[in-house]
Amino acid sequence: MSTIAAKKREDLRRSALTKLRHSGKIPAVVYGKDKPPKHIYCDLLEFMKTVRKSGRNGIIQLQIENEQPESVMLQDVQVNPLNGEVVHADFFVVNMSSEVEVDVIVNLVGEAQGVKEGGTLQQPLFKVAVRCLPTDIPEKIEIDVSQYNIGDTITVGDIKVDGNYTILEDENTVIASILPPKVEAVVGSGEVQDEGEAKDTGEEK
């Protein structure tokens, strides 16, 4: 389990937040069931490295200075829309013996037979909600689409659960479809020659 070191924030003024960010830190909040929120900050590079390693739903050991470490999940991340830099994070304290509900990414793998035949793979659903213990959260759910043909639809019910988790979505919810190739209609000029119109032979009359 990856660890992030953090310190408490006493000064909550906007100027203090700006100073933190300029020094390579990010402000954050940690909270949980029946737990009051704590305002903290941690090193931005350490945060990014840990999240990449543990994954979006990974369990992180949060070590706040002078306190007992706590198992947390990354609940939310705020990003500066101009430069893509992380400016704030929310951590949620988890009970390792209690189930949690999280969204897990759905990845389609392989090349569908229908795509080979000219169809288009359309995926309207990229995440599904699951319930499980924190240690059983899947990093991602993969569906092999190689067997699907034009006109086929892949639903939540087609997911082969290979771990200790329960999918909370309706089994009829569509994840992806193989659409038929688009047919371009041939459109004529729309001009019709009158029967009495003389053909141009290039000769003077």
C-alpha positions as CSV (number, residue, x, y, z in Angstrom):
1,M,0.0,0.0,0.0
2,S,1.4,3.4,-1.0
3,T,1.9,6.1,1.5
4,I,1.5,9.9,1.3
5,A,2.9,12.1,4.1
6,A,0.9,15.2,5.0
7,K,0.7,18.0,7.5
8,K,-2.2,19.9,9.0
9,R,-3.2,23.3,7.6
10,E,-3.9,25.9,10.2
11,D,-4.1,28.9,7.9
12,L,-7.1,28.5,5.6
13,R,-6.8,32.0,3.9
14,R,-6.7,32.1,0.1
15,S,-3.3,33.7,0.3
16,A,-2.0,30.8,2.3
17,L,-3.4,28.4,-0.3
18,T,-1.6,30.3,-3.1
19,K,1.6,30.2,-1.2
20,L,1.3,26.4,-0.7
21,R,0.8,25.8,-4.4
22,H,3.7,28.0,-5.4
23,S,5.9,25.9,-3.1
24,G,5.0,22.6,-4.8
25,K,2.3,21.5,-2.3
26,I,-1.4,20.9,-2.7
27,P,-4.1,21.6,-0.1
28,A,-6.4,18.7,0.7
29,V,-9.3,17.6,3.0
30,V,-9.6,14.2,4.6
31,Y,-12.9,13.1,6.1
32,G,-14.9,9.9,6.8
33,K,-18.1,8.5,8.3
34,D,-18.5,10.1,11.8
35,K,-15.2,11.9,11.3
36,P,-14.8,15.7,11.2
37,P,-12.9,17.0,8.2
38,K,-9.2,17.7,8.5
39,H,-7.5,20.4,6.4
40,I,-4.1,19.1,5.3
41,Y,-1.5,19.6,2.6
42,C,1.0,17.3,0.9
43,D,3.7,17.3,-1.7
44,L,2.3,17.5,-5.3
45,L,4.9,15.3,-6.9
46,E,4.5,12.6,-4.2
47,F,0.7,12.9,-4.6
48,M,0.9,12.4,-8.4
49,K,3.4,9.5,-8.1
50,T,1.3,7.7,-5.5
51,V,-2.0,8.1,-7.4
52,R,-0.4,6.8,-10.6
53,K,0.9,3.8,-8.8
54,S,-2.2,2.9,-6.7
55,G,-4.8,3.9,-9.3
56,R,-7.9,6.1,-9.0
57,N,-9.6,3.6,-6.6
58,G,-6.5,2.4,-4.8
59,I,-6.1,2.4,-1.0
60,I,-3.6,4.9,0.2
61,Q,-1.9,5.1,3.6
62,L,-2.2,8.7,4.7
63,Q,0.4,9.7,7.3
64,I,-0.5,13.0,8.9
65,E,2.3,14.4,11.0
66,N,2.1,13.3,14.7
67,E,-1.0,11.1,14.0
68,Q,-1.7,7.5,13.4
69,P,-1.8,6.6,9.7
70,E,-5.2,6.1,8.1
71,S,-6.4,4.1,5.1
72,V,-8.0,6.5,2.6
73,M,-9.3,6.6,-0.9
74,L,-9.0,9.5,-3.3
75,Q,-12.6,10.9,-3.4
76,D,-12.2,14.0,-5.6
77,V,-9.5,16.0,-7.4
78,Q,-9.8,19.6,-8.6
79,V,-7.7,20.6,-11.6
80,N,-6.9,24.0,-13.0
81,P,-8.6,24.0,-16.4
82,L,-6.0,26.3,-17.9
83,N,-2.9,24.2,-17.2
84,G,-4.2,20.8,-16.0
85,E,-2.4,21.1,-12.7
86,V,-4.0,19.5,-9.6
87,V,-5.0,22.3,-7.1
88,H,-7.0,20.4,-4.4
89,A,-7.7,16.8,-3.3
90,D,-10.3,15.1,-1.1
91,F,-9.5,11.9,0.8
92,F,-12.1,9.6,2.3
93,V,-11.2,7.5,5.3
94,V,-12.3,3.9,4.7
95,N,-13.1,1.0,7.0
96,M,-11.1,-1.9,5.6
97,S,-13.8,-4.4,6.9
98,S,-16.8,-2.5,5.4
99,E,-17.9,-2.5,1.8
100,V,-17.7,0.6,-0.3
101,E,-19.3,1.7,-3.6
102,V,-17.0,3.0,-6.3
103,D,-17.0,3.5,-10.1
104,V,-14.7,1.3,-12.0
105,I,-13.4,1.9,-15.6
106,V,-14.7,-0.5,-18.3
107,N,-12.1,-1.2,-21.0
108,L,-13.0,-2.9,-24.3
109,V,-10.1,-5.2,-25.6
110,G,-9.6,-7.0,-28.8
111,E,-11.0,-6.1,-32.3
112,A,-14.6,-6.9,-32.9
113,Q,-15.5,-9.1,-35.9
114,G,-18.0,-6.5,-36.9
115,V,-15.4,-3.8,-37.0
116,K,-13.3,-5.9,-39.3
117,E,-16.3,-6.1,-41.6
118,G,-16.6,-2.3,-41.7
119,G,-18.8,-1.6,-38.7
120,T,-18.2,1.0,-36.0
121,L,-17.7,0.3,-32.3
122,Q,-19.7,2.8,-30.2
123,Q,-19.2,2.8,-26.4
124,P,-21.6,5.1,-24.4
125,L,-20.7,3.7,-21.0
126,F,-17.2,3.9,-19.7
127,K,-17.7,3.2,-15.9
128,V,-19.8,0.9,-13.8
129,A,-20.6,1.1,-10.1
130,V,-19.5,-1.8,-8.0
131,R,-19.7,-2.7,-4.3
132,C,-17.0,-4.6,-2.5
133,L,-14.4,-4.5,0.3
134,P,-11.7,-1.8,-0.2
135,T,-9.1,-4.5,-0.8
136,D,-11.2,-6.1,-3.6
137,I,-11.8,-3.1,-5.7
138,P,-10.8,-4.0,-9.3
139,E,-8.4,-1.6,-11.1
140,K,-10.5,-2.0,-14.2
141,I,-13.0,-4.3,-15.9
142,E,-12.1,-5.7,-19.3
143,I,-14.5,-7.0,-21.9
144,D,-13.2,-9.0,-24.9
145,V,-15.2,-7.7,-27.9
146,S,-13.5,-9.9,-30.6
147,Q,-16.6,-12.2,-30.9
148,Y,-19.1,-9.5,-31.5
149,N,-20.6,-8.9,-35.0
150,I,-22.4,-6.0,-36.7
151,G,-25.7,-5.3,-34.9
152,D,-24.6,-6.9,-31.6
153,T,-25.0,-5.0,-28.3
154,I,-22.8,-5.5,-25.2
155,T,-24.6,-5.0,-21.9
156,V,-23.6,-5.0,-18.2
157,G,-25.0,-8.5,-18.1
158,D,-22.2,-9.6,-20.4
159,I,-19.5,-8.7,-17.9
160,K,-17.7,-11.8,-16.5
161,V,-17.1,-11.0,-12.9
162,D,-13.8,-12.5,-11.9
163,G,-13.4,-11.0,-8.5
164,N,-15.1,-10.4,-5.1
165,Y,-17.3,-7.5,-6.2
166,T,-20.9,-6.9,-7.1
167,I,-21.9,-4.8,-10.1
168,L,-24.7,-2.4,-9.1
169,E,-25.8,-1.3,-12.6
170,D,-28.9,-2.8,-14.3
171,E,-27.8,-5.8,-16.4
172,N,-29.6,-4.5,-19.5
173,T,-27.6,-1.2,-19.5
174,V,-25.8,-0.9,-22.8
175,I,-22.0,-0.6,-22.7
176,A,-21.2,-0.8,-26.4
177,S,-22.7,-1.6,-29.8
178,I,-21.4,-2.6,-33.2
179,L,-23.1,-0.2,-35.7
180,P,-23.4,-1.1,-39.4
181,P,-21.3,0.8,-42.0
182,K,-22.7,4.1,-43.1
183,V,-24.1,3.9,-46.7
184,E,-23.6,7.1,-48.7
185,A,-26.6,7.8,-50.9
186,V,-25.8,8.6,-54.5
187,V,-27.5,11.9,-55.3
188,G,-28.1,12.9,-58.9
189,S,-28.0,16.5,-60.3
190,G,-31.8,16.6,-60.4
191,E,-31.8,18.1,-63.9
192,V,-34.1,16.5,-66.5
193,Q,-33.8,17.3,-70.2
194,D,-37.1,18.1,-71.9
195,E,-38.1,15.6,-74.6
196,G,-38.3,18.4,-77.2
197,E,-35.0,19.9,-76.4
198,A,-32.7,19.6,-79.3
199,K,-29.3,18.0,-78.9
200,D,-26.3,20.2,-79.4
201,T,-24.5,18.8,-82.4
202,G,-22.2,21.7,-82.9
203,E,-23.9,22.5,-86.4
204,E,-25.6,25.7,-87.3
205,K,-29.3,25.4,-88.1
